[in-house]
Amino acid sequence: MKRSKIAGIVAAAAFFLAGAACEASAATYYVSGTGNDANSGMSSESAWKTVGKVNAARFFAGDRILFAGGQTFDGSLYFDSADRGTSKNPILVSSYGTGRAKISSGAAHGLFAYNTGGFVVRNLNFAGNGLHATDKSGIFFFVDLGADTKLPGIRIRYVTASGYGNSGILVGAWNKSSGYKGIRVTNARVHHNGKAGLSIYGYSAPGFAGQAHEDVYIGHVIANDNPGIAGLSRPSGSGILVGQVNHAVIERSLAYNNGARNTNADGPVGIWTYGSNDVVIQYNESHHNRTNSTGDGGGFDLDGGTTRSIIQYNYSHDNDGPGLMICQYGGAAPNVGNVIRYNVSQNDGRKNNKGGISLWNENNVMTDAEVYNNTVYMSPSGTTRPSGVSVNGGGRIVNTTIANNIVMTAGNLLSVYGSTAQDVTFIKNAYWTMGGATSYHWAGVYYPSFSAWNSKGHDSAGAQANPLFMNAGRGGTWNDADLLPKVQAYGLRIGSPFLGKGLGAFVDVSAGYDTSPPIREAQFIPDKD
């Protein structure tokens, strides 16, 4: 029989910090609406009945907690340091039988795990009672242990989470570099939550350059209709947000229709990271993300304090804010060595005069960025004046290169806008404006043509010519990241002056998408639980 959870807390905490000499034999526990909490729970015929019974028990590495598929269970699952799994022998929380079980948690978290790790959560649906009725999350793992503790991994697969005021899935830490190692979220859908769809965060403070979490993989996640919450002191309404992590991949995922109620000036983004190192964001679609403020609402972003990270092979379109952005805010650690390459931005910047590609530094260190081989298509948006490329902010942007991009605008929009002189070098970019001359505004000077821009040495190896895209402005909405190779609108037609010249993101004339292997492959393979 199991000991009580309270009786095991002290011993369990010691296990995490010093290891354990032995573990109890793994067991499987069943929960069913036709069960009885007086039962043993050891078979489907002798199942427990309630979430409360689960919360009263203690679980060990390898234990399995299975809820009857197709049934709804009221309550909030809770695990703490008395419940201990390992990366190789995790505690499983899942469904059995036909279909997924539903955890209906009302105004509480669907599943809250505090100072514990080594869990797999899969094949479950979590439902709150509405994003305005609760400030909790669907699944929430949190650690605040000291001594820079890294708890064992978390794997979340085939779940949905909706109706929560905070996030659908939330993984957090708040004690310097303590956090989780080995976070996997795959094949999940997080929608109609308040602050975010999927969010990972850790301790941050001015001058602190460490990361809480290590080795993060996010794949085939759909984050949609998470609108944000008006009046908050922090931005809200992001689709997928990864903060304070070291070594992560976000791929084959979707973020759309998020952020519409955010009123904070530092607004939400579809898919982004901050305070992180070595993050790859690739093969995703981010579209129709919004903001109800003057900031952000964009597609993809490497934000404050991020280093040596990459946005590549993504499709961004119809967002309020920039499609592809590197941003640095005041008080963050240095933003260094980030890359944006091989992406398409179509009709982003629908609000607040943003650019398809945007570099922005508030008043901090932002250096050594590279932006190359991207394609931008930008058409007018009401009274807003978006630009193809935007470089601005009150701080210096240093030793940065923008090269080999194709920038197409319509309606006499600016190809490039820069509010102040910056240490940014434009090399061999291609510009084209349909129905008029390309124009530029840099450091207070307006250039009405490419020749005027070129004469000042801003892009002396650049070119102005029609790239002859397959179907510019009609990339469409796919809502299936595995179908991105079928995007053909920005393939180059035979006769394009840039075909085979190393310009543009989608350069395969037959498929419209660069099907060659990426320069940097995903570094993780999702676990097969």
NUKEDREN-835192 format. One record per atom (N, C-alpha, C, O): x, y, z. Coordinates in steps of 0.1 Angstrom, whole numbers, plus 5000, padded with zeros to 4 digits. Last residue first. Example, Ala and Ser with C-alpha at 12.3 -4.5 7.8 and 13.67 -1.06 7.14 Angstrom:
BEGIN
512849785071513749895071512950005079513450115080513249435078512349555078513249675078514249675085
# end
This chain:
BEGIN
506450794735505750744747504450674744503850614752508950884721507850794716507350724729507650614732510151224720510051084727508851014722507851074720511451384691510451374702510351224707510551134700514751454688513651374682512651354694513051314704516651754684515951664692514951584684514351634675517651944667518651864675517951764684518651684691517152014633516652004646517451904654517951804649520052124614518852044616518352054631519052104639521152394596521152334610519852254612518752314613520652434570522052444575522152384589523252324592518252194558518652324565520052314569520652214571518452034526518552034540518852164547519752234541516252184500517552134505517652124520516852194527513952294492513852164498515152104502515251994507512552594492513952544493513852404500513752404512509752614472510252604485511652544484511852454477508652594447508452714454508952714468508752814475509052374430508252354442507852484449506952494457510452484408509452384406508452374418507252354416512352654418511352704408510252604406509152654403513452714449513252604440512052634431510952644435513552924467514152944454514052824445514552834433512653104491512052984485512452984470511853054462514253324498514153214507513653084500514252984502516753514481515353474483515353344492516353274492519653454460518653554467517353484469516853414461521453314446521553314460520653404467520853434479520953304419521853404424521953414439522653504445518953144409520353094410521353194414522553164414517153424399517153274399518653224399519453254390517053684395517653644408517753494409518253434419515653754373517053794373517753744386519053754387513653494360513853584371515353624371516253544370513353304341513653434336513853534347514153654345511053114358512053114348512153254342511153314338510153244390509853204376511053194368512053264370510653144423511053234412510853174398511153054396508253114449509253054440509553154428508653234425506253214463507453294462508553214456509753254458504053044462503853184457505153254455505253344447504052784471504752814459504752954454505352994444504152564497504052714495504752744482506052734481504752304502503852334491503552474489502952514479506252294526506952274513506052304501506552314490504152314545504852434541505752414528505852514521502852104556502552134542503352254537503152294526503352084583503951984574503752014559504451954551501852284594503252314591503952214583504952244576498852394586499452264587500952274584501352284572497752634579497352574592497752424593497152344599497852794555497852644554497452574567496752474567496853054536496953004549496852854549495952804543498753224509497653154515497853124530498953154535500353364491500853244498499853164505500053044507500053584475498953484475499553354481499353244476501953764470500853814478499853704480498753734487503053644439503253724450501953774457501053804451503553384425502253444427502253534440501753494450506253354416505153274411503853334412503053344403508153654410507653544419506453474412505853524403509953834397509153734390508753614399509053504396511454044408511953904410511153794403511553684402512254324391511154244394511654094396512254044387514854514406514354444395513154354400513154324412517654664418516254684417515654614405516054654393520254544440519654554427518154594428517554564439523454594457522054554456521554574442522254614433525954684462525854564455524454514453524154404447525454904478526054934465526054804456526154814444523655024498523554884493524154884479523454864469524555274506523755194515523655044511523654954519525855464491526655344495525855254505526455174512524455664480525055694493525755564499526155564511523455544457524455644456525155684469526255734469521355384466522655324462523755424462524855394465519355574469519755494480521155434478522055434487519155664443519555764453520055684466520955724472518455424430519755494426520155594437521355614440515955374441517055284444518455354441519355344448514355674453514655574443515855494447516555524457514155874472512955844464513155734454512255694447514955874505515555844492514455794483513955694485515156094533514256024524514956004510515556094505516756084564516856124550515956034541515955914543516655984590516156124587516156164573515756274570517855734587518455834596517955974592518856064591516155664558517255624566517855734574518355834568513955534537514055644546515055594557514755504564513155474502513855444515513855564524513855674519511555314474511855434482512355384496512055274501511055214440511355184454511755314461512355404455508455344420509855334423510055294438509155324446505555144409506255264413507755244416508155124415504354904405503655024401504255154405503655254404505854734431504954724420504254854418503654924427509254754438507954814442506954804430507354854419511954574449511054594438509754654444509254594454515354474456514154554459513254574447513754584436517754264470516954294458515654364462514954324472520954304485519554284486518854324473519354404465523754334488523254254477521754214480521454094477523754444521524654384510523754294501523154204505523854684546523054614535523954574524524654644518524854694579525354694565524354614556524054504559524554904606523954794599524354804584524254914578524855084629525955004623525354874617525654764621522555354621522955234629524055164621524355184610520655644624521855584618522255464627522355484639517155594629518455654633519555584626519355464622515055474616514855594623516055674626516155794627514655334585515555334597515455464603515755574597513055124562512855244571513855224583513855124589512855024529513655014541513255144549513255254543510755054511511454924511512154914524512254804530507655204517509055204518509655064518509154974524504955184493505455164506507055164506507655134496503655204468504655304472505055304487505455404493502054984464501455104469502455204474502055284483504254714476503254764467502654894473502854924485507454554476506454634482505454674472505654654460509854304483508854354473507754424481507154374490512954204488511954284494511054344483511454434475515053944493514254004483513054074490512354014498518453944507516953934509516253994496516754084490521153964509520553864500519153834502518553724500521454094542522054054529521153954522520553864528522454284568521154244561521554214547521854314539524354264597524354254583522954214578522354114583525954444623524854364619524754374603524954484597527354604643527954494635526954394630527054274632524654704664526054704661526454584653525954474655522454944672522454814666523854804659524154874650521855144700522655114689522554974685522554884693518455254710519855204712520555174699519955164689515955334703516755434708518255384711519055474713514755214670514855214685515855314690516655374682515155024639514955144647515055114662515355004666514454924608515554924618515455044626515555154621512554724587512454834596513654814606513854704612511554644554512554624564512554744573512554864569509154724541509754594539510654554551510554444557506654884562507754884553508354744552507954654559503355034567504354934569505554944559505355004549501455254575502455264565503555164569504655204573497855254579499155214583500155224572499855194561495355294569496155414570497555384576498355474577495354984552494555104557495455224557496055254548498054874542497154824552496454944558496855004568499854774512499354864521498254804531497654704528502154484513501154564506500554664516500754644528505054314509504354404518503454494510503854564501507154034513506154094504505254184513504654134523510353914515509353994522508454044511508854104501512453644522511553704512510553784519509853734528515953604531514553604534513753674522514353744515518753594531517953504522516553494527516053374527519453724564519853694550518853584544518353504551520853884590519553864584519753844569520153934561522653864619522653834605521253814600520553724606524154054646522953984640523153964625523854044619525954184663526354064655525153984650525253864649524054314691525154314681525254184674524754084679522954524714522354434704523454434693523654534686522454644746523454584737522754494727522154394731520054914747520854814753521854754743522054824733517555044743518755124748519755024754520355064764515954894722515455004730516655094735516755214731516154804689516854804702516454924710516655034706515054604663514654704672515454694685515554584691514354504631515354504641515154624650514954734645512154324611512354434620513454404630513554304636510554264581511654224589511954344598511954464593508154404577508154264575509354194582509154094589507554664602508254614590508054464589507754394599504754884612505854784614506454734601505854764590502655064617503755094608504955014610506055064611500354974632501455044639502755064630503855084636499554674614499154774624500454844628501554784629500454484598499154534594498754644604497754714601502954344595502854484598501554554595501454664590502754124566502754144581502754304583502554374573502654034539501654124545501554114560500454104566504753764545503853814536502753904543502053854552507953644548506953734555506053794544506553864535509753354549508853434541507953514550507353464559513253264554511853274558511053354548511653424540516053244554515253144547513753144552513153044553516953374587517253334573516253234568515553164575518353554613517053524606517353494592517953574585520253514642520153494628518753484624517953404630522453664668521253594663521053604648521553694641524553774683524753664674523553594669523653464667522953894713524253874705524153754696523653644700521954104736521354024725522454014714522854114708522754104771523054134757522354044747522253924750519854104793521254064790521554094776520554114768517754394797517954254794519454234792520254324791517354664801517554574813517854434810518154354819515354724773516154774784516154684796515154624799515254474747514654574756515554614767516554544769515554394713516254404726515654514735515554634730514754174687514354284695515154284708515454174714514154074655515154064666514954194674515054304669511553924636512054034644513153984653513153874658509253904611510453844616511253944623511554054617506854054609506853904606508053844613507853734619505554294632506654244623506454094621506054024630501954294638503354334640504254284630503854224619499654164629499654304632501054364632501254474627500053934601500153964615500154124617500554194608500153814576498953884580498953904596497853904602502653554581501753644573500553694580500053634590505453354578504753454586503853534577504353584567507053064578506153134570505253224579504553174588510552954581509152984586508353064576508953124567513252904579512352814572510852834577510152734578514453024611514652984597513552894592512852824599516053194636514653184630514853144615515453224608518353114661518053114647516553104644515853024650520853234684519653164681519253194666519753294660522853364700523153254692521953164688522053044689520653484727522053474720522053354712521553244715518453724742518653604734520053604727520453704722517953964754518853874761519053744754519653654759514754014739515754054748516553944755516053854760513953784712513853904720514953914730515953844729513153694682514253664691514453784700515053884695510053604668510853704675511953644683511753544690507253604645508453544651509353644657509453754652504853784641504953644638505953564646505653474653503354034664504053984652504053834651503353764658502654204683501554144676502154074663501354054653504354524690504354374686503154324679502554394670502454804702503654714701503354574697502354514700500254954708501155004698502354914695503254944687497554724712498354824717499254874705499054844693496354484708495454604709496254714715495654794723497454264683497754334695496754454696496354504685497553934667497154064669497654134682498354064690498153704640498253744654498153884656498553964647498053604614496853674620496953684635495953684642500453334619499653424611498453484619497953424628503053124614502453214624501753324616502253394608504352804609503452904603502852994615502352934624507652664609506452694615505652794607506252864599510352584604509252514598507952544605507152444607511952684636511952644622510752574617510052504625514052814658512652824655512552794640512952884632516452724681516152714667514652714665513952624671518652864705517252824702517052824686517452924680520852954721520852834712519452774710519152664713519453094750520653064742520452944734519852844738517253364762517553224759518853214750519253314745515653584766516653544776517153404774517553344784512853474747513653584753514553514763514353414768511053384717511853354728512553474734512753574726507953304699509153384702509853324714509453244722505253324679506153234684507453304687507953374678503453564680502953424677503953324683503453244691503653794707504153754694503653604692503453534702502354084725502653944723503153924709503154004700503954414733502854314731503254174728504454144729504354654752505254544748504454424745504254334754502054784759502854834747503854734743504154734731499154594766500454634770501254674758501254604747496754494758496854634758498254684762498454804762495354214741496554264748496554424747496454474736493454104726493054184737494154244745493954314755494653944706493754054702493354154714493054264711496353724708496853854712495853974710496254084713496053504679496353524693496553674695496853754686495753384654494653454661494853474676493953464684498153124657497353214649496153264658495753204667500852914651500353014661499453114653499953174644502052584648501252684643500852784655500652734666505052384640503952424649503252544643503752604633507552284633506352224628505152264636504252174638509452364663509352334649507952274646507252224655511952474683510452484681510252464667510652544658514452364704513952364691512452384691511752314699517152484726515752444723515452444708516152514700519352584748519252474738517852424736517252344744518152714776519352694769519152564761518952454766515752964785516052834782517452824774517752924768514153204790515153154799515453004797515452934807511053124774511953214780512953144789512553054796508853094748509953014755510953114760511653184753505653074737506653164743507653084751507153004760503153074713504252984719505353074724505953144716501253304714500953164710501853064717501452994726500453564737501353494728500853354725500053294733498953714755498353684743499253614733498953624721500554004771499853874771499253844757499153934749503054204788502354164776501654024778502153944785502154344821503054264812502354224799501054214799500154454834501354524834502454464825503554514823496854434818498054374825499254464824499454534814494754534802495154604815496254544823496554594833493354244788493554384788493954434802493554374812494953954779494054014789494354154790495554194792494953714751495553814760494553874769493353844768493753524735493653664731494453764740494553874736494353264717494653294731494753454731495853504727493953144692492853214699493053234713492153214722496252874693495352964686494353024695493952964705498752664687498352764697497552864690498052944682499752344683498852444677498452534688497852484698502752164677501852234687501052334680501552414672504852024665503451994662502552044673501651974677507152054692506952014679505451984677504751924685509752144712508352174710508052144695508752204686512252074736511752044722510252064722509452014730514952174754513552194752513252154738513852204728517452204773517052094764515552094762514852014769516952364804517852314794517152204785516252124790516052654823515752534817516752494806517352574800517152904832516552814841516452664836516652574843520253064825518953014820518452904830519252834836521953384832521753234832520453194826519553284823522353654836522453604822522353454821522553394811521253934852521353794853521353734839520353754831521054204847522354154850522454004851523553954851517754214859518854294853520154234857520454224869516353884858516554014866517654084858518554024852514453584859515153694851515253814860514353844867513653244860514053364867514753464858515653414850511553144832512453124843512853254850512353364845508952974813509653094818510553054829510452954835506952894786507952844794508752964799509153054791503652844773504652934779505652864788505252784796501152824750502252744756503252844761503752924753499253054749498852914746499852814754499452744762498553304774499353244764498853104761498053044769496553434789497853494788498753434777499553504771493953274783494153424785495553464781495753544771492853044758493453074771493753224771493853284761492152934733491153004741491553014756490752994765494352644732493452744726492552814736492152744746496652414723496352504734495552624728496152704720497352084715496652204711496252284723495652234732500251884707499351944717498552064710499052124701502551754697501151714693500151764703499251684707504751794725504451754711502951724709502351674718507251904745505751924743505451894728505951974719509651824768509151794754507651824754506851764762512551914785511151944783510651914769511251964760515151884800514451784791512951804791512251734797515352004831516151964820515451854813515151744818514052294848513952154843514852134832515252224825515552484875514552464865514452324861514652234869517752744887516952614889515852604879515352714875519152974885519252884874518552754877518752654869516953164905518253174897518153064886517253074878514153064908515153064918516553054910517052944909511552984894511953114899512853104911512553134922509952844865510952834876511252974881511253074873507352674846508052784852509052754862509052644868505252604820506352544827507252664833507652744825501952564809502952654815503952574823503652494831499452544786500552474792501552574797501952664789497552764785497152624783498152524790497752434797497753014811498252944799497652814797497252744807495353194826496853204824497253134811496953194800492753124824493053264823494553284821494953394817491552864802492252904814492753044813493053094802490352734780489552794790490252824803489552834814492252434773491552554769490752604781490352524790494352194760494052274772493452404768494052474759495051854750494451994747494252064760494051994771497651634741496751694751496151814744496651874735499951484730498551454727497551504738496751424743502251514757501951474743500451454742499751404751504951614775503551634773503151604759503751664750507451544798506951514784505451524784504751464791510151664816508651664815508351634800508951694791513051544834512251594823510751584824510251514833514351644867514251564855513051594846512151674850515551974877514751854879514551774866514751834855518352124887517652084874516851954877517451854878519152374910518652244908518052224894517252314890520652584922520652564907520252424904520852364895520052604949521252534945521252504930521852404926516452564955517652634954518752554948518552444942513252534938514252484946515552564945515752624934510952594924511752714930512752654940513152734950509052504896510152464905510752594911510952694903506152374880506852494886507852444896507552354904503852314855504952254862505752374867506152464860500552294847501552384852502552314860502252244870497952294824499052214829500152304834500552394826496152514824495752384822496752284827496352194835496252774850496652714837496152564836495852504846494353054864495152934864495452884850495052934840492553244868493853294865494853174865496053194865489153244856490253184863491553244859491753284848487353364840486853314853487953254862487753224873488153424816487853544824487453494838487253584847488453184803489653264806489453384814490353444820486752904818486753034810487853124813488253134825487052684834485752744832485752874825484752954827489252454816488952544827487552604824486852564815490152134807489252234805489052324817488652264828492251904790492051984802491152104799491352174789492551574780492051704777491751774790491251724799495151344772494151394781493751534776494451604769497551214762496151164759495151214769494351134774499951264789499551244775498051194774497451144783502651344806501251364806500851354792501251424783505251214825504651214812503251234813502551164820507851334847506451304844506151304829506851374821510051444861510051304857508551264855508151164861509551644891509751624877509751474874509351394882508651904914508851764911508951754896508451844888507752154924509052104928509151954925509751874934504452074916505352174923506552104928506552004936502052064892503151984897504252084903504752164896498752064884499752144890500852054897500451974905496352054860497351974867498452064871498952144864494452264859494052124855494952024861494551924867493952504885494852444875494252304871493652234880490552624889491852574894492652524882492152514871487952674882488752784884490152754889490952844892487552364866486852484870487852604871488452634861488652134855489152184868488552314872489052374883488151844841487451964842487752034855487251994866489851634821489951694835489351824835489851924828488751364802488751514803488851544818488151494826490351104784489651154795489751304796490651354790489951004749490651074760489751104772488551134770489250674736489150814737489950874748490650804756488850374755488550444742488450594744487750644753491350284778490150254771490050334758491050364751492850554796492850414792491450394785490550474787495150834797493850774796493950624793495050584789497650954822497050934808495650884809495050884820500751004835499351044837498651044824499051124815503550834847502650864836501250894840500650834849506750904859505350884862504450924851504551034845509550764841508750874846507350824851506950704849512450674838511350594844510250694850510150704862514250854828514150714822512950634827512450544820513751074844513751084830513550954823512750944813511550984872512951014866512751024851511750994845509351104897509751014886511151044882511751134888507751134928508951144921509151044909509050924911506051304950505751224938506951234929507151344923506851484969506651344973506451244962506551124963506751724956508051654957508051514963508951444962503551684941504651764947505851684948505951574942500551734922501651654925502751744931502851854928497151734916498251804923499251704926499051594932494351814895495351714899496551794905496951904900491251924903492551974899493551874904493751854916487851844891488951854901490251904895490351914882485951594875486051724881487151734891487351634898486251424845486651414860486751554865487651634860484551244820484951374825485151364841484351304848485450994796484751044808485351174812486451204809486950904775485650944772484850994784483751034782488850674794488750754782487250784780486350704783489650684828488850624818488550714806488050824808493150744836491650784837490850724825491350714814495850624853495050624840493650654843492950594852499050644862497750694866496850714854497150804846501850454869500950494859499550534865499050454873505250464880503850454882503050514871503450604864507950534875507350424867505850404870505250324862508550644907509050634894508450514887508450404892505550684926506950664925507350654910506450644901503150884946503550804934505050804932505750894936500650884971502050914967502450824955502050714955497351024973498250914972499650974968499851084964495551234971495851184984496951084984497451044995495051274944495851374951496351324965497351374970493351054939494751064933495651154940496751124943491151144953491751014957493251014951494150974958490451364937490851384951491551254956492551274964489451254914490751324914491251344928492451334930487750944920487851084920489351134918490251064921487550664920486550734914486850884911486450944902489650364913489250484921488150564913487950534901488650034902489150174900488750264911487750244917488549764897488549814911489149954911489949994919488549714870487449674878487349724892486349724898491049814863489849884859488649844866487649924867493149794893492649744880491449824876490849904884493849924916494849854909494449784896495249724889492250054933492650134922493550054913494050114903491049954956492549954955493050044944494150094944488150154967488850044960490350054960490850154965487150374977487550274987488250154980488750064987486350524956487650564962488050464973489150474978485250354928484950384942486250414949487250344947483950394894484750334905484350384919483250434920482750514873481950404879482750334891482350234896484650694865483450744870482550644877481650674885487950584874486750574865485550634872485450624885491350514873490250604878489150604869489250624857493950304882492850334873491850424880491650414892497450264883496250294890495250344881495550424872500250044884499250114876497950134884497450044890503550074897502250024898501350104888501750214885506949974903505950054896504649994897504549864897508449934935508049874923506949964917506050004923510450204948509350114949509050054935509250114925514050234945512650284942511650174944511950054942517150324961516150234956514850294953514550404958518650544967519250424966518350314960518850224953518450854950517850754958518450624956518850584945519751194952519551074946518850974955518751004967519951454963521051354966520851224959521851144959517751594955518951664957520151574958521251604954515551424952515951504941517351564942518051574933515551304978515751224966516251304955517151274948514751504995516151454996516451374984517651374979512051514988512951634985514351594985515151634977511151274998511151294984512051414980512751404970511451305026512251205019512351235004513351214998509451505029510851535033511751435026512851475020507051385020507551505014509051525017509851555008505651165030506851135022507451265016508451255009503451245044504551175051505751155043506851145049501851345024502451435034503651375041504651435043500951115010501751215003502551305014503751325012501150805028500450925025501451025018502651015020502250505011502250595022501550725018501350745006500350234995501150364994501150435007500150445014500849885000500050005000500950125000502050125004
# end
